[in-house]
Every structure is written in structure tokens, then in C-alpha cells.
Amino acid sequence: MRSGMGRKAAVITLALGLLLGTPAALSEGLPQPSSLGDMGTHVKALQEQLQSRGYDPGEIEGAFTWETLGALMDFQRDNGLIADGSAGRDTLLVLFGKALDMKGATEMPYWYGGGSEVIPWGAVFQAQDVRTGIVFTARRMGGYSHLDAEPLGPFDTAPMFAAYGGEWSWDRRPVLLKFEGRVFAASMNGMPHGFSSIKGNGMPGHFCVHFFGSRGDGSQRVSDTHQACVAEASRAAWREP
């Protein structure tokens, strides 16, 4: 029997594999993983992107040098990644995020690489349940390890409740968040909990929204089920009601 840790790793690996196989989200412009000593056009793409983000990889000629290693480790440290100097898939997702965003695809920002700031505290945004197409409006009330939100009013709580089949649940669901013309892949749960700041909206508490790489408040662990839903959402596009 596979251990819990092995099963969790398998789910996360599957989610990232699905992401990397999705043209609309990640495949365009994302080079192959690389490390010290590698050579090729994928290394040159890595060096060019590091330079565009303000890091000096040395000569941009497609050879993964010690200078490239140092620049990559600096980028990893600055963005909350494991600074192992290897351009693995998690690092590439964060490094090439902004370039991919410019293509107009659904964005999948890394929470600790700027994702926590794309929707500021107090901002009002739209959310669309990927599986049903149901849309409601919510407001970010806070959140440090992930985003905490509340439906803006009773006419927003009702469709969210309907997306869950008329019963609040901790179940994770893939969701798209639309804010200032940008669309972000995320995962929500549907159980009202904790305190709330909007009175009379029909939800006795708030709900949680997770981005790629975000964590639970208490455990500080990355939820494999939330990440699988983020992967599913990244393959979707916003549908106008």
C-alpha cells in the first residue's frame, strides 16, 4: 500500500503534469527543466527569462554555468522556493508566470511569488465555479497563507450555495477569480467558518480560496486536493454568463 506521503506526492505530481500539458495555461513558452552543466535552447530561454526578471545569468548562450546557477538560486530565494539551483517545474512555473500571463491565458500565480498580492485585501472580485459556470461576487477579507473571502451579499451567497448543491461543504472545487480584467486559477472550499465582516449576506463566516502553492493556516501544509483543483481551474477559461 502506498504511504500517505507517497500518495500526496503522486497527486501533486499528477496535478503539475496536467498543468504542463495544457496549452492554454502553461505549455507555450515553458522550457524543459535544466540544471548545472546542461546545454540547449531550453537553457537559453531560462537565462533570458532570468535576465528579464532582473537576475544576471552570465553569458546568454545556452550553457547552464555557475553564473546561471547563482542567478537562479537568488530568484528561488526571493520567491519562497527551495534554493537548490535546479530549474525544476515548480521554479519554471513561477519564473515564467508573468510571460505566460501576457498571452491572455488563465493565470496561475504562485502564492509566495506574488500571488498573494494579485487581489488586495478589501478588493471585490468575481468568482466562477469551473464545473457549473455559476458566477458570484465576493470580497477578500484577509488571509496570509491563502485568501479568505466572503460573498458580497445574499444574492451572491445563493449562487455559491447552489454550486455546492444546496449544502455547505469543505469539499474543494476549482474556481476562476476575475479581478481588473485578469483571471486567476484557484480552489475554494464551501464551508462558512470563522468570523465575518459583511453582515446580512447569508453566510455565517467566510470561505477559503487557495492558489498554487498556498497553505493552510494552522498546518502550514500545501493541500494536495486544493492543488489538484487549481490544476483543473488552470485548464479552464472564463465563461460569460
C-alpha positions as CSV (number, residue, x, y, z in Angstrom):
1,M,0.0,0.0,0.0
2,R,1.3,3.4,-0.9
3,S,2.1,5.7,2.1
4,G,0.2,8.9,2.7
5,M,3.3,10.9,1.9
6,G,3.8,9.0,-1.4
7,R,0.1,9.3,-2.3
8,K,0.3,13.1,-1.7
9,A,3.4,13.5,-3.8
10,A,1.7,11.5,-6.6
11,V,-1.3,13.7,-6.6
12,I,0.8,16.9,-6.7
13,T,2.9,15.4,-9.5
14,L,-0.2,14.5,-11.4
15,A,-1.6,18.0,-11.0
16,L,1.6,19.6,-12.2
17,G,1.7,17.1,-15.1
18,L,-1.8,18.1,-16.1
19,L,-0.8,21.8,-15.9
20,L,2.2,21.3,-18.1
21,G,0.1,19.5,-20.7
22,T,-2.3,22.4,-21.0
23,P,-1.6,24.7,-23.9
24,A,-4.0,27.4,-22.6
25,A,-2.2,27.6,-19.3
26,L,1.4,26.6,-19.4
27,S,2.9,24.8,-22.4
28,E,3.5,27.8,-24.5
29,G,7.0,29.2,-23.7
30,L,7.8,26.9,-20.8
31,P,11.2,25.3,-21.4
32,Q,12.3,21.9,-20.2
33,P,13.8,21.5,-16.7
34,S,17.6,22.0,-16.5
35,S,20.5,22.1,-14.1
36,L,24.2,22.9,-13.9
37,G,26.1,21.6,-16.9
38,D,23.1,21.4,-19.3
39,M,23.1,23.0,-22.7
40,G,20.5,23.9,-25.2
41,T,17.8,26.3,-26.3
42,H,15.8,25.5,-23.1
43,V,18.8,26.8,-21.0
44,K,19.0,29.9,-23.2
45,A,15.3,30.5,-22.6
46,L,15.9,30.2,-18.9
47,Q,18.8,32.6,-19.0
48,E,16.7,35.2,-21.0
49,Q,13.9,35.0,-18.5
50,L,16.2,35.4,-15.5
51,Q,17.7,38.5,-17.1
52,S,14.2,39.9,-17.9
53,R,13.4,39.5,-14.2
54,G,16.5,41.4,-13.0
55,Y,18.9,38.5,-12.4
56,D,22.3,38.2,-14.1
57,P,22.8,34.6,-15.5
58,G,26.1,35.5,-17.2
59,E,26.5,35.0,-20.9
60,I,23.2,34.1,-22.6
61,E,24.4,31.3,-24.9
62,G,22.5,28.3,-23.8
63,A,25.0,26.8,-21.3
64,F,24.0,26.4,-17.7
65,T,27.0,27.9,-16.0
66,W,27.9,28.7,-12.4
67,E,26.7,32.3,-13.0
68,T,23.3,30.9,-14.2
69,L,23.2,28.7,-11.1
70,G,23.8,31.7,-8.8
71,A,21.1,33.8,-10.5
72,L,18.6,31.0,-10.4
73,M,19.2,30.5,-6.6
74,D,18.8,34.2,-6.0
75,F,15.5,34.1,-7.8
76,Q,14.4,31.0,-5.9
77,R,15.2,32.6,-2.5
78,D,13.4,35.8,-3.4
79,N,10.3,33.9,-4.4
80,G,10.0,31.5,-1.5
81,L,11.2,28.4,-3.5
82,I,13.7,25.8,-2.4
83,A,17.0,27.3,-3.5
84,D,18.6,24.2,-5.0
85,G,19.8,25.8,-8.2
86,S,17.8,23.4,-10.3
87,A,15.3,24.8,-12.8
88,G,12.6,22.2,-12.0
89,R,9.0,22.5,-12.9
90,D,7.9,24.4,-9.8
91,T,10.6,27.0,-10.4
92,L,9.8,27.3,-14.1
93,L,6.1,27.9,-13.3
94,V,6.9,30.8,-11.1
95,L,9.7,32.2,-13.2
96,F,7.7,32.2,-16.5
97,G,4.4,33.2,-14.8
98,K,4.4,36.8,-16.0
99,A,5.5,36.0,-19.5
100,L,2.7,33.5,-19.8
101,D,0.2,35.9,-18.3
102,M,0.8,38.3,-21.2
103,K,-0.5,35.7,-23.6
104,G,-4.0,36.3,-22.2
105,A,-4.4,32.8,-20.7
106,T,-5.9,31.9,-17.3
107,E,-3.1,32.8,-14.9
108,M,-1.8,30.5,-12.2
109,P,0.3,32.7,-9.9
110,Y,2.4,31.2,-7.2
111,W,1.1,32.3,-3.8
112,Y,4.6,33.1,-2.4
113,G,5.8,34.6,-5.6
114,G,3.4,37.5,-5.9
115,G,0.1,35.5,-6.0
116,S,-0.9,36.8,-2.5
117,E,-1.0,40.3,-3.8
118,V,-2.9,40.0,-7.1
119,I,-6.2,40.6,-5.3
120,P,-5.6,43.0,-2.4
121,W,-7.3,42.9,0.9
122,G,-10.7,44.5,0.7
123,A,-10.9,44.1,-3.1
124,V,-14.2,42.9,-4.7
125,F,-13.8,40.2,-7.4
126,Q,-16.0,37.8,-9.3
127,A,-15.7,34.0,-8.9
128,Q,-16.8,31.4,-11.3
129,D,-17.3,27.7,-10.3
130,V,-15.5,25.9,-13.1
131,R,-17.7,22.8,-13.2
132,T,-21.1,24.6,-13.2
133,G,-20.3,28.0,-14.7
134,I,-22.0,29.7,-11.7
135,V,-20.7,33.2,-11.0
136,F,-20.9,35.2,-7.8
137,T,-19.2,38.3,-6.4
138,A,-17.0,38.2,-3.3
139,R,-14.7,40.4,-1.3
140,R,-11.3,39.5,0.1
141,M,-11.4,40.0,3.8
142,G,-7.8,38.9,4.5
143,G,-5.7,35.9,4.6
144,Y,-1.9,35.4,4.8
145,S,-1.3,31.7,3.9
146,H,-4.3,31.8,1.5
147,L,-7.1,34.1,0.5
148,D,-10.1,34.5,2.9
149,A,-13.3,35.8,1.3
150,E,-17.0,36.4,1.8
151,P,-19.9,36.7,-0.7
152,L,-20.7,40.3,-1.1
153,G,-24.4,40.0,-0.5
154,P,-27.2,37.5,-0.2
155,F,-27.6,37.4,-4.0
156,D,-24.0,36.2,-4.2
157,T,-24.3,33.7,-1.4
158,A,-27.2,32.0,-3.1
159,P,-25.4,31.0,-6.3
160,M,-22.3,29.9,-4.4
161,F,-24.6,27.7,-2.2
162,A,-26.2,26.3,-5.4
163,A,-22.8,25.4,-6.8
164,Y,-22.4,23.2,-3.8
165,G,-25.7,21.5,-4.5
166,G,-27.5,23.3,-1.7
167,E,-25.3,22.1,1.1
168,W,-22.2,23.8,2.6
169,S,-19.2,21.6,2.4
170,W,-15.5,21.5,3.0
171,D,-15.2,19.9,-0.5
172,R,-12.7,21.6,-2.7
173,R,-13.9,23.0,-6.1
174,P,-12.0,24.5,-8.9
175,V,-12.8,28.2,-9.4
176,L,-11.7,31.1,-11.5
177,L,-11.3,34.6,-10.0
178,K,-11.7,37.6,-12.1
179,F,-10.3,40.9,-11.0
180,E,-9.4,44.0,-13.0
181,G,-9.6,42.1,-16.3
182,R,-7.3,39.3,-15.2
183,V,-8.4,35.7,-14.5
184,F,-6.7,33.5,-11.9
185,A,-6.9,29.8,-11.3
186,A,-7.8,28.8,-7.7
187,S,-9.6,26.4,-5.5
188,M,-12.3,27.1,-2.9
189,N,-14.0,25.3,-0.1
190,G,-17.6,25.9,0.7
191,M,-17.9,25.7,4.5
192,P,-18.6,29.0,6.3
193,H,-16.3,29.3,9.2
194,G,-14.5,31.8,11.5
195,F,-15.5,35.4,11.7
196,S,-17.2,37.6,9.0
197,S,-17.2,41.3,8.2
198,I,-20.2,41.5,6.0
199,K,-23.4,41.3,7.9
200,G,-26.6,40.2,6.2
201,N,-25.0,38.3,3.3
202,G,-26.4,35.0,4.4
203,M,-23.1,33.3,5.1
204,P,-22.2,32.9,8.8
205,G,-18.5,33.2,8.4
206,H,-16.1,33.2,5.5
207,F,-14.7,30.7,3.0
208,C,-11.1,29.9,1.9
209,V,-9.6,30.3,-1.6
210,H,-6.3,28.6,-2.4
211,F,-3.8,29.5,-5.1
212,F,-0.9,27.5,-6.5
213,G,1.4,26.8,-3.5
214,S,-0.7,28.4,-0.8
215,R,-1.0,26.7,2.6
216,G,-3.4,26.0,5.4
217,D,-3.4,28.5,8.3
218,G,-2.7,26.1,11.1
219,S,-0.9,23.2,9.5
220,Q,1.1,25.4,7.0
221,R,0.8,22.5,4.6
222,V,0.0,22.6,0.9
223,S,-3.3,20.7,0.4
224,D,-3.0,18.2,-2.5
225,T,-6.7,18.4,-3.1
226,H,-6.6,22.2,-3.4
227,Q,-3.7,21.9,-5.7
228,A,-5.5,19.4,-7.9
229,C,-8.4,21.8,-8.2
230,V,-6.1,24.7,-9.0
231,A,-4.7,22.5,-11.8
232,E,-8.2,21.8,-13.1
233,A,-9.1,25.5,-13.0
234,S,-5.9,26.5,-14.9
235,R,-7.2,24.5,-17.9
236,A,-10.5,26.4,-17.9
237,A,-11.3,29.8,-19.4
238,W,-13.8,32.4,-18.0
239,R,-17.3,31.9,-19.4
240,E,-19.5,34.9,-19.6
241,P,-22.9,34.1,-18.1
